[in-house]
Amino acid sequence: MYIFVRQHYKRYKHMMDPMQSSKTINIIKQKELEPDFEPSMKTLSRIFKTMADNGPEAKTSLSLDTHLNYARLAKHIVWLEKKGLVESTIDKSKINVGLTAKGRVFASTISSD
C-alpha cells in the first residue's frame, strides 16, 4: 500500500501544490494568456474527449482524467473559452468546466472521424 501511495503522490504532487492551484485560478479568472501561447492539438483532443464523455467536471477531475497538470490545463481552458467552446465557473476555489453548445457540436464533429 505504501509503495502505491508513494508512486501516485510523486506522479500527482504537482497537482496538489497550493501555489500551483492559486496560479491556475488566476489564469482562469484573468482569462489572459501569453501572446505566443499555441495550444497542443493532442491536449485539446484529450480535453474534448474527456468532457464529451464525462460532461462538466471540476478542474481536479478534468486534470486527472486528461493527465494534465493544472497550469497546462488552465491555459488550454482559457484558450477554449476565448473560442466559445467551453465555459468555466468559479465557486470559491473550485473551478468547474463544461462544454458550451458550440463546444458540444465541435466535440461531436471531431469524434465522429
VENGIQUI-V295317 format. One record per backbone hydrogen bond with DSSP energy under -0.5 kcal/mol. CO is the residue of the C=O (numbers start at 1). NH is the residue of the N-H. Records with the same first field share a line. If there is no record, write none. Layout:
CO = NH / NH
This chain:
1 = 5
2 = 6
3 = 7
4 = 8
5 = 9
6 = 10
7 = 11
8 = 12
9 = 13
12 = 15 / 16
13 = 16 / 17
17 = 21
18 = 22
19 = 23
20 = 24
21 = 25
22 = 26
23 = 27
24 = 28
25 = 29
26 = 30
27 = 31 / 32
34 = 37
39 = 41
40 = 44
41 = 45
42 = 46
43 = 47
44 = 48
45 = 49
46 = 50
47 = 51
48 = 52
49 = 53
50 = 54
51 = 55
57 = 97
58 = 62
59 = 63
60 = 64
61 = 65
62 = 66
63 = 67 / 68
69 = 73
70 = 74
71 = 75
72 = 76
73 = 77
74 = 78
75 = 79
76 = 80
77 = 81
78 = 82
79 = 83
80 = 85 / 86
81 = 84
85 = 100
87 = 98
89 = 91 / 96
90 = 92
91 = 93 / 94
93 = 95
94 = 91 / 96
95 = 59
96 = 89
97 = 57
98 = 87
100 = 104
101 = 105
102 = 106
103 = 107
104 = 108
105 = 109
106 = 110
107 = 111
108 = 112
110 = 113
